[in-house]
Amino acid sequence: MKRIVILVLVVAALAAVFVAWPRAEFIPSRAQAAWAATPANIARGAYLARAGDCMACHTARGGTPYAGGRALATPFGTVYAPNITPDAQTGIGAWTADDFWNALHNGIGKEGRLLYPAFPYTNTTKVTRDDADALYAWLRSLAPVNQKNRPHALRFPYDRQIVLAGWRLLYFKPGVYAPQPAQGAEWNRGAYLVEGLGHCGACHSPRNGLGATGSRLSGGHIPIVGWYAPALDADNEAGLGNWDQAHIVQLLRTGVAPRGAVFGPMAEVVGQSLQYLTDADAGAMATYLKSLPADPAPRRPITPPPEEIMKAGKKLYEHHCVDCHGSDGRGASVAGHPAYPPLAGNGALTMTDPVNAIRIVLNGGFPPTTEGNPRPFGMPPYSPLLDDAEVAAVVTYVRNSWGNAAPDVTPPEVNRWRAVPLD
């Protein structure tokens, strides 16, 4: 009797797995003309590739565009981005449009191997078949590059396909973006770009211990580059709910706006991708981002930093920072154009995790060079001038002045990031 019960339980468990298992979906192309090498398809695919910032991962620093090789460090080991030029031996030259769709939508490679979610197919599964075909047409138009793909260097057991299959069972379900009828066309277009092609959640969502992201854009650490992507649904971080929509578009297209500027990895995203969006698509993304419901979680009360730390930080600020950011922390414009971002009321500065502020003070940085901001004003690196205690003091000061309030920063926190390269 006991064996029968165990057998029934095992069969029930297997049946549950079978029912829950993410089925690979296939949506046929409308016709070969959808991915034919026509000027219209190629132009559309090029635009979509930029909107999705495909180059960011599929191009090694100093390497040939889209020939792969960029190392993506994860908590589970290193993943190397593949060659996606149309080389028949080492790229995707032997792939069909259906093979490409299967990878983008189902996370399955040409030979049937499951792909690792460092390739954000949990987002790109939302991309329509027409857009996938246009991307395929454009990639096929590139010059083929014969560059072998480097094998991933993942730790056991994460290097096993069976483990990846289990991960997919828990965290992946393929499906093209489904417009929400209650929302307008502009909002749905923005959601499609943010949630799907733009894969913003790959950085701006928290990850659990197995590397899976949630559905909220509530901020997350980016282990690949060592920065924190702030919450887009929290006004005390990078939430845009109380921004003017025109300023959101300005930030996406130029990297600077009256209420802030982008640095670090986001500067690369704007420089390589978002600045090339059409006005309509940038506006759609702004509409969607502005509509995100604010995170209702209350912030913990902030204990004021020690007075001696604030005094030391103020002295350093007045010596090194006041000329650009002002004694009132409001920043400055040059010829009516945002030049030095405000520190007062800047949610990106007062996040609980101070890593971004620390790294900017240590290493300096520039917003991206864009058509709307061709000569960006930058910040010099202070790591050669200030020791860990001094950096901690000045960052603590700006995080707790002009109405700002955030936990104080300690010298060990600064030291942790002093020797970490920017990428």
C-alpha positions in Angstrom: 0.0 0.0 0.0 2.8 2.4 0.9 4.5 1.7 -2.4 1.3 2.5 -4.3 0.9 5.8 -2.4 4.5 6.7 -3.3 4.0 5.8 -6.9 0.9 7.9 -7.1 2.7 10.9 -5.6 5.6 10.5 -8.0 3.2 10.2 -11.0 1.3 13.3 -9.8 4.5 15.2 -9.4 5.7 14.3 -12.9 2.3 15.2 -14.3 2.5 18.6 -12.5 5.9 19.2 -14.0 4.6 18.2 -17.5 1.7 20.6 -17.2 3.8 23.5 -15.8 6.7 23.0 -18.2 7.2 26.1 -20.4 6.2 25.1 -23.9 8.2 26.4 -26.8 5.9 28.6 -28.8 6.1 29.0 -32.5 4.6 31.9 -34.4 5.1 31.6 -38.1 6.5 34.4 -40.2 3.9 36.2 -42.3 6.0 35.4 -45.4 9.7 35.3 -46.5 9.2 38.9 -47.4 9.1 39.7 -43.7 12.8 38.9 -43.3 14.0 39.5 -46.9 17.0 41.7 -47.3 15.0 44.7 -48.5 16.1 48.3 -47.6 12.9 48.7 -45.5 13.5 45.5 -43.5 17.1 46.3 -42.9 16.4 49.8 -41.8 13.7 48.7 -39.4 16.0 45.9 -38.0 18.8 48.4 -37.5 16.5 50.7 -35.5 15.2 47.8 -33.4 18.8 46.6 -32.7 19.7 50.0 -31.4 16.5 50.3 -29.4 17.4 46.9 -27.8 21.0 47.9 -27.4 22.2 44.5 -28.8 25.7 45.9 -29.2 26.2 46.3 -25.5 26.7 42.6 -24.9 27.5 41.3 -28.3 30.6 43.5 -28.8 33.8 43.1 -26.8 35.6 46.2 -25.8 37.7 47.2 -28.8 36.3 44.3 -30.8 34.4 44.0 -34.0 30.7 45.0 -33.6 28.4 42.0 -32.9 31.3 39.5 -33.2 30.8 38.6 -29.5 33.4 37.8 -26.9 32.4 40.2 -24.2 32.7 38.6 -20.8 29.6 38.9 -18.6 30.5 38.1 -15.0 27.7 36.6 -13.0 27.5 35.1 -9.5 27.5 31.7 -11.2 30.5 32.2 -13.4 31.3 34.0 -16.6 29.1 34.0 -19.7 30.7 35.0 -23.0 28.4 36.7 -25.5 28.3 34.9 -28.9 29.1 36.1 -32.3 25.8 37.1 -34.1 27.3 38.3 -37.4 26.2 36.2 -40.4 29.4 34.1 -40.5 28.4 30.5 -41.3 30.9 28.8 -39.1 31.1 30.9 -36.0 28.1 33.3 -36.2 24.5 32.9 -37.2 25.0 32.6 -40.9 23.6 29.1 -41.0 20.5 30.1 -38.9 17.1 30.4 -40.4 14.6 33.1 -39.4 12.8 30.4 -37.4 16.1 29.6 -35.6 16.5 33.2 -34.7 12.9 33.5 -33.5 13.3 30.4 -31.4 16.3 31.9 -29.6 14.8 35.3 -29.1 11.3 34.0 -28.1 12.0 30.6 -26.5 15.6 30.9 -25.3 16.6 27.9 -27.4 19.7 27.8 -29.7 19.9 26.4 -33.2 21.0 23.0 -32.0 18.3 22.8 -29.4 20.4 23.8 -26.4 18.8 25.9 -23.7 20.3 29.4 -23.6 21.5 31.0 -20.4 19.3 34.0 -19.3 22.3 36.3 -19.3 20.8 36.6 -22.8 17.6 38.3 -21.6 15.1 36.1 -23.4 12.8 36.5 -20.4 12.3 40.0 -21.9 12.8 39.4 -25.6 10.2 36.7 -25.6 7.7 39.6 -25.7 9.1 40.8 -29.1 6.7 40.3 -32.0 7.5 37.9 -34.8 7.5 40.8 -37.3 10.1 42.7 -35.2 12.2 39.5 -34.8 12.2 39.0 -38.6 13.3 42.5 -39.2 16.2 42.1 -36.7 17.1 38.9 -38.5 17.1 40.7 -41.8 19.4 43.4 -40.5 21.9 41.0 -38.8 22.1 39.0 -42.1 23.1 42.3 -43.8 26.2 42.7 -41.6 29.7 41.8 -42.8 30.4 38.2 -41.5 33.2 37.9 -38.9 34.9 34.6 -38.4 35.5 34.7 -34.7 34.9 31.6 -32.6 32.7 31.7 -29.6 34.3 31.3 -26.3 32.8 28.6 -24.0 31.1 29.8 -20.9 33.0 29.4 -17.6 30.2 28.5 -15.2 30.6 26.7 -11.9 29.1 23.3 -11.3 26.1 22.7 -11.2 25.2 25.8 -13.1 26.9 24.5 -16.2 24.5 21.7 -16.6 21.5 21.9 -19.0 19.3 20.0 -16.5 19.8 22.7 -13.9 19.0 25.3 -16.5 15.8 23.4 -17.5 14.8 23.5 -13.8 15.4 27.2 -13.7 13.2 27.7 -16.8 10.4 25.7 -15.2 10.4 28.0 -12.2 11.0 31.4 -13.9 10.3 31.4 -17.6 7.2 31.3 -19.7 7.4 32.4 -23.3 4.8 34.9 -24.6 4.6 37.9 -27.0 3.7 41.2 -25.3 -0.1 41.4 -25.0 -1.4 45.0 -25.2 -3.6 46.1 -22.3 -6.9 47.3 -23.8 -7.6 49.6 -20.9 -4.4 51.6 -21.8 -3.8 53.7 -24.9 -1.6 52.9 -27.8 1.2 55.1 -26.6 1.3 53.5 -23.2 1.3 50.0 -24.7 4.1 50.9 -27.1 6.1 52.2 -24.1 5.4 49.0 -22.2 6.5 46.9 -25.1 9.8 48.8 -25.4 10.5 48.8 -21.7 9.4 45.3 -20.8 10.4 43.6 -24.0 12.9 44.9 -26.6 14.6 47.3 -24.2 14.8 44.7 -21.4 15.0 47.5 -18.8 14.1 44.9 -16.1 17.3 43.0 -16.7 19.1 45.7 -14.7 16.4 47.7 -12.9 14.7 44.7 -11.2 16.0 42.8 -8.1 17.3 39.3 -8.6 16.8 36.3 -6.3 19.5 33.9 -5.3 19.1 32.0 -8.6 19.4 35.1 -10.7 15.7 35.5 -11.6 14.2 38.9 -11.8 10.8 40.0 -10.5 8.1 41.8 -12.4 8.6 45.2 -10.7 11.2 47.7 -11.8 12.2 48.2 -8.2 15.9 48.4 -8.5 18.7 45.9 -8.6 22.4 45.4 -8.3 24.2 44.7 -11.6 27.0 42.2 -10.8 28.3 42.3 -14.3 29.5 45.9 -13.9 29.2 46.6 -10.1 26.6 49.3 -10.1 23.1 49.7 -8.7 20.3 50.2 -11.2 17.9 52.4 -9.2 14.2 51.7 -8.8 12.0 53.2 -11.5 8.9 52.8 -9.4 10.1 54.7 -6.3 10.4 58.5 -6.3 13.1 58.3 -3.6 15.3 56.6 -6.1 14.9 57.1 -9.8 11.1 57.0 -10.0 9.8 59.4 -12.7 6.2 59.7 -11.5 6.6 63.4 -10.5 8.8 64.4 -13.4 7.6 66.5 -16.4 7.2 64.1 -19.3 9.3 66.4 -21.5 12.2 66.1 -19.0 12.0 62.3 -19.1 12.2 62.3 -22.9 15.1 64.7 -22.6 16.9 62.4 -20.2 16.4 59.4 -22.4 17.5 61.1 -25.6 20.4 63.3 -24.3 21.5 61.9 -21.0 20.9 65.1 -19.1 17.8 66.9 -17.8 17.1 69.7 -15.3 16.6 67.1 -12.5 19.5 64.8 -13.1 21.9 63.1 -15.5 23.0 59.6 -16.3 26.4 58.1 -15.6 28.0 54.7 -15.5 26.3 51.9 -17.4 23.2 54.0 -18.1 25.3 56.6 -19.9 26.3 53.8 -22.3 22.7 52.8 -22.8 21.7 56.3 -23.7 24.8 56.9 -25.9 24.5 53.6 -27.8 20.7 53.1 -27.8 18.2 55.5 -26.4 19.4 58.6 -28.1 18.4 57.1 -31.4 14.8 56.5 -30.5 12.2 58.4 -32.5 10.4 61.1 -30.6 7.3 58.9 -30.6 9.1 56.0 -29.0 10.9 58.1 -26.4 7.6 59.7 -25.6 5.9 56.3 -25.3 8.6 55.0 -22.9 8.2 58.2 -20.9 4.5 57.7 -20.7 4.9 54.2 -19.4 7.6 54.9 -16.9 5.8 57.9 -15.5 2.7 55.7 -15.0 4.5 53.0 -12.9 2.8 52.7 -9.5 4.9 54.1 -6.7 6.5 51.5 -4.4 4.4 51.7 -1.3 7.2 50.4 1.0 8.1 53.0 3.6 11.7 54.0 4.1 13.3 53.3 7.4 14.0 56.4 9.6 17.4 57.8 8.8 19.7 58.5 11.8 21.5 61.8 11.2 25.3 61.3 10.5 27.8 62.3 13.2 28.3 66.1 13.3 32.1 65.8 12.8 31.6 63.8 9.6 29.2 66.4 8.3 31.7 69.2 9.1 34.5 67.3 7.4 32.3 66.6 4.4 31.2 70.2 4.1 34.8 71.4 4.1 35.7 69.0 1.3 32.6 70.0 -0.6 33.3 73.7 -0.4 36.9 73.0 -1.7 36.2 70.5 -4.5 32.5 70.6 -5.5 30.8 74.0 -4.8 32.0 75.6 -8.1 29.9 73.2 -10.2 27.1 72.0 -7.9 26.6 75.3 -6.0 26.4 76.1 -2.3 22.7 75.2 -2.4 23.3 71.9 -4.2 21.1 73.0 -7.2 23.7 72.4 -9.9 24.2 74.7 -12.8 23.2 75.2 -16.4 25.3 76.6 -19.2 23.6 78.7 -21.8 20.3 77.3 -20.6 21.4 73.7 -21.0 21.8 71.3 -18.0 25.5 71.0 -17.3 26.1 70.1 -13.7 23.2 68.0 -12.1 21.5 69.1 -9.0 22.4 67.2 -5.8 19.5 68.7 -3.7 16.5 66.4 -4.0 18.3 64.0 -6.3 16.8 60.6 -5.5 19.6 58.8 -7.4 22.0 60.3 -4.8 20.1 59.3 -1.7 19.4 55.6 -2.4 20.1 53.3 0.6 23.0 51.7 -1.3 25.6 54.4 -2.0 27.7 52.5 -4.5 26.9 54.8 -7.5 27.7 58.0 -5.6 30.9 56.5 -4.3 32.1 55.3 -7.7 31.3 58.7 -9.3 33.4 60.5 -6.7 36.2 58.0 -7.0 36.3 57.7 -10.8 34.5 60.7 -12.1 32.4 60.4 -15.2 30.6 62.0 -18.0 27.1 61.8 -19.3 27.1 60.3 -22.8 27.9 62.3 -25.9 24.6 62.6 -27.7 23.2 64.7 -30.5 21.3 66.7 -27.9 24.3 67.1 -25.7 27.4 66.9 -27.9 29.8 68.3 -25.4 28.9 66.9 -22.0 30.2 68.5 -18.8 31.9 65.9 -16.7 33.3 65.3 -13.2 37.0 64.6 -12.5 38.1 61.6 -10.6 38.9 62.2 -6.9 40.5 58.9 -6.0 44.0 60.3 -6.4 43.2 63.3 -4.1 40.9 61.9 -1.4 41.4 58.9 0.9 38.7 56.6 1.9 37.6 58.6 4.9 37.5 61.8 3.0 35.4 60.3 0.2 33.0 58.8 2.8 32.7 62.2 4.5 31.9 64.2 1.3 29.4 61.6 0.0 27.8 61.5 3.4 27.5 65.3 3.4 25.8 65.6 0.0 23.5 62.7 0.9 22.3 64.6 4.0 22.3 68.3 3.0 19.7 70.6 1.4 16.8 68.4 2.5 18.4 65.1 1.5 18.5 62.2 4.0 20.3 58.9 3.6 22.5 56.6 5.6 26.0 57.8 6.2 28.9 56.2 4.2 31.8 54.4 5.9 35.5 54.3 4.8 35.3 50.5 4.3 32.4 50.9 1.8 34.6 53.3 -0.2 37.6 51.0 0.0 35.5 48.2 -1.4 35.0 50.1 -4.7 38.3 51.9 -4.9 40.1 49.2 -6.9 37.1 48.0 -8.9 37.4 48.9 -12.6 34.5 50.8 -14.2 33.8 47.8 -16.5 
